[in-house]
Amino acid sequence: MDPLSRALEEEEQEQQVKNDEDIDQFFKDKQPITRIQNKSDNKHLNAMKTSSVSFDEEFNERECEDYLLNDNHNHNGIDNENLHIRVSEPKKQKTGLDTYYTYLITSNQYNDSVKVEEYIVRRRYNDFVWLKTILDNKYPFNIIPPLPSKHSLTKKLQTDNMDFIRKRIIGLQNFLQRLADNPIISIDNSFQLFLSSDDQTLKSAQGLAINNVSSSSSTSSMSNVFQVKNKPLEFVKIETYTQQLNDNLRKLERLAKKLEYDNKLLYDEQQQYSTILKQWMEIEKHNNDDDDDNRNSTMPNMIQIVADSQQSIVDNQLDLSKTITTKFIEPINEYILFTNVVNDILKRRDQLNANYETMNEMKHEKQKQVTQTSNQLNINCEHLYDQLTIANETIKADIQRWNERKDKELIDLLRTMAIKKIDFYQASLNTWEHAANALFQQRK
């Protein structure tokens, strides 16, 4: 049996034992917080949703959905062949001195387009952090997507705002979406537990996982200082591309933020311009009321045409600024975090590669000594080679999936911005053409 097949078989057996002992037991005799198996239970689902307390009456959930990924799925959440997941309805909760938000996660399981199960749970941000930590340690060579950034201590008191909640919901849903799109992660027991278990079951699993998390990492015994002598060319290319992409995205983000700031200043000036026009219009109206001859009766109307047109431009400018922030800057930032994840995976691969090279050199030095030590070196070297082979194949498969998804999303991002800019300038042109025609009619 070749090393890759042997290592895969051993890993599968070890993983099966671990799952049976550590995670699977939590599914036994446990019911999720809400489980709906047929249409007759829809009444219970609707009642639960109605009773949920939303974050704020002004929170626009539809607007939030408009900025989620997968436009081709009507923004209804995660949508792969068998699993649909949606993050919604932020709810503020307080336990003792701890105040936090929970988010409703609805997951529907389908079989041949027929819904067979539905789970509804509430999770807080720390639960997402737990899930990511578990997956990072369990799958050190898979691309585990980044989570939205946690607020800093200086902004802790500012988390009760719609923009922060909107960004977090989008980030959390994108996180789950990408996990569900991965054929390995999507069937992981910890992921399924996160989506379906009640609070007590999840807390029990979290307590058990915390005790085992340090031992589950395959890189825990590796040295911190390493140098790879013979790195495969394909990984050199991946590393170079990822670093170049990271550098360029950072530059793009920095320039986009500067443009965002400039647009904010322009918006303020445009708004002030509109306000002054309206004040001028009121002056002309007041003057006409005092003028018996009413010689300038058309003047207020003409100013109002320009003022209304200017206000329309201001509104369009605000809409464009929001789009730049939510559809361009935020996704770019997410992919910067993604490239950091890929770089970390490549470093772990290099670390494993360096350990294998070191062990292999030691084996050759001892090859003339037929001793128990040399035999153990052979075993260790073979084991590291198997690990490195698995890591290489895992990384290449995930990089391919990531590149396909990345290219599609970034192309959609650029296309969306191009269309939005066209719409903005076309709307501005139409506004001023309409104003010019109206002003011409006023002169007659």
Summary of the structure (lengths in Angstrom):
residues: 444
radius of gyration: 29.2
end to end distance: 93.2
largest distance: 118.3
contacts: 1245
relative contact order: 0.09
helix: 70%
strand: 9%
